[in-house]
Amino acid sequence: MRSALPKVLHPLCGRPMLDHVLDVAAQLDADAVTVVLAPDTIDAVGPRLMQRGAPVPACVAQHERRGTGHATLQAQATPAARTTDVLVLLGDAPLLRPASARAVIAARRDAGALVGILSFRTPEPAGYGRIVRDAAGAVRGIVEERAASPAERALDECNSGVLCFDGAWLWPALASLPANPASGEYYLTDLVAAAIAARGPGAAVASIVGDAREAWGVNDRQQLAAVADVLHQRILDAHMRAGVMIINPATVTIDHGVVIGRETTILPGSVLCGTTAIGAACVIGPHTTVIDATIADRVAVRHSYLEACVVPADAELGPFATLRGTDGAGQ
């Protein structure tokens, strides 16, 4: 990211990237959550985990970066290791939806498999590990691109990196996993072959996600912007489905967590951020910025800037009004 800020704390729609991933675990009612971090990021990420409130995820350091299998092994001493299903998510893949995570858990349970894989199809699979299946359609393994044959490279079903394991089987298998001979690292994907070797066909199953964008990861600021676009469109769609009129959505910015009542109209050029809550039947905009403000019902705000203030019902503000509260309760 070419930044002093840890990648998982870069903001997406008003909150850190990591929060979007942790929200998936929260919506699954996970028994325990462990966040595995590089040691130089713990001081920055730890306080953010505390801010989320109870239950606070456990936080462990991976002192040596020796692959995804090695990273997962760092969680073995935490409560997350004592669960029936161990779901591994990626901190830099914030587009995953809870329904897709539930699907891969259900697929593993229903099949009685040791490993569940969330896969996706794409016409441009370059850079991803490929899902290899046998003639009957059963998963035979995951092959990384650099080790793939020409026929395997042509496959369009890819590994998202999201994996679900039988918890009782995972930890002994992970402890005995050999290092990859090419890199010396330990890869979670190698557990797929280990599961099939231990139990035969059906030991690993893949659930194909309908929207390949859920597998998008973030490795630079261009990818961060692309992911933000997808998340923001989800926010806009949710508000419009709930009865909010957004005129020219491409010109409107609304953060995650902003509350807007029914029959409210958001006009072009408006920016709604932070803990903003807007009542019903309001008109906001055009070209209005609202940050951490509370606006009651039937308010009209045009060409104005509001921050940390409270606006009573039926008020009309602007054009060119500026309101700032000092403690979130100013008017």
Secondary structure, DSSP 8 states (H G I E B T S, - for coil): --SSS-GGGSEETTEEHHHHHHHHHHHTT-S--EEEE-GGGHHHHHHHHHHT-SS--EEEE-SS---HHHHHHTTTTSGGGGSSEEEE--TT-TT--HHHHHHHHHHHHHHT-SEEEEEEE-S--TTS-EEEE-TTS-EEEEE-GGG--HHHHT--EEEEEEEEEEHHHHHHHHHT----TTTS---TTHHHHHHHHHH-TTSEEEEE-S-GGGG---SSHHHHHHHHHHHHHHHHHHHHHTT-EESSGGG-EE-TT-EE-TT-EE-TT-EEETT-EE-SS-EE-SS-EEES-EE-TT-EE-S-EEESBEE-TT-EE-SS-EEE-SSS-B-
